[in-house]
Amino acid sequence: MANNKKFGNIIGWIGVGFGLGVAPPQLVKIIQTGGVQDISLTTYVFLCLALICYLIHAIHIKSKVFTTAQAINLATNFVILILLIKG
C-alpha cells in the first residue's frame, strides 16, 4: 500500500510540473506583447472560480501535491485575469 501512495505522489508532482507549463507561457506572452484582446475574459473568470474551488478542496483533503498545484495555477491565472480586466 505504501508503494501505491508513493507512486501516486510521484505522478501528482509530475502533474504539477506539466501544469506549470500551461498558464505561465500565456502570461509571458501577454506581458511581452501587451495584447489581451483575443483572450476570453469569461473563460478566465470561470477558470479562476474553478481553481478556487479546487484549492479549497485540496486544502480540505490535506493534499500537498494538489494544494501546491492549485495555488500556483490560481496565482498565475489570477494575474492573467487582472490583466484581462485592465485591458
N, C-alpha and C positions, 0 to 999 in steps of 0.2 A: 504494500500500500504506500509506503514511503517513497518508493521509486516512481509510482504514478504521480504523486504530488510534486516531486522534484521535476519530473518531465513536464507536467502542466505548468509549473512555474517558469521553466526554461522557455517553453513555447510562448507563454504570456509575455515574457520580456523581449523575445524576438518580435512578437507582435507590436510591442511598444516601439521598438526600433523602426519597423516598417511604417507604423503610424506617424512617426516623426518625419517621414518622407512625404506626407500628404499636404498639410497646410503651410509649413514654412516656405516651400517654393512659391506658393501663391502670394504669401506675404512679401517675400523678397521682390517678386515681380511688381506688386503694387507699389512698393516703396521706390523701386528703380524707375518705373515708368510714370508713377503718379496717376495711373489710369484705373478707374474702378467702374467705368460706365458699362462694361459688358458683363458685370458680375451681379447676380441676383441678390438683392437685399433680403427678400423673403426667405430664400434658401439659407442664408447665414443667420437670420433671426431664429428659424426653426432648428437649425443645426446647434446653435448655442443653447437653446432651451433643452434640446435632447441631451447635450453634453452635461448640462447642469444636473439633469435627472440621473444620468449615468454616474456622475461624480458622487452624488448623494448616495446612490445605491452602492457604489464601490466602497465608500466610507462605512456605510452601514454593515456590509458583509466583511469589513476589515481586510480587504484585498489590497496589498501594497502595489501589486502589478497594475491593477485596474485604476486604483486611485492615482497613481503616477501618470498613467496614460491619459486619463480623463482630465487631470489638472493641466497637463501640458497642452492637450488638444483644446481645452476650453480657453486657456490663456491666449494661445495663438489665434484661434478663430474669433475670439472676442476683439482682439486688436483689428483683425480684418473687418469685423462688423462695425467698429468705431470708424474706421477709415471709409467704409461704405456710407455710413450715415453722414459723415462730414462732406462726402462727395469729392 
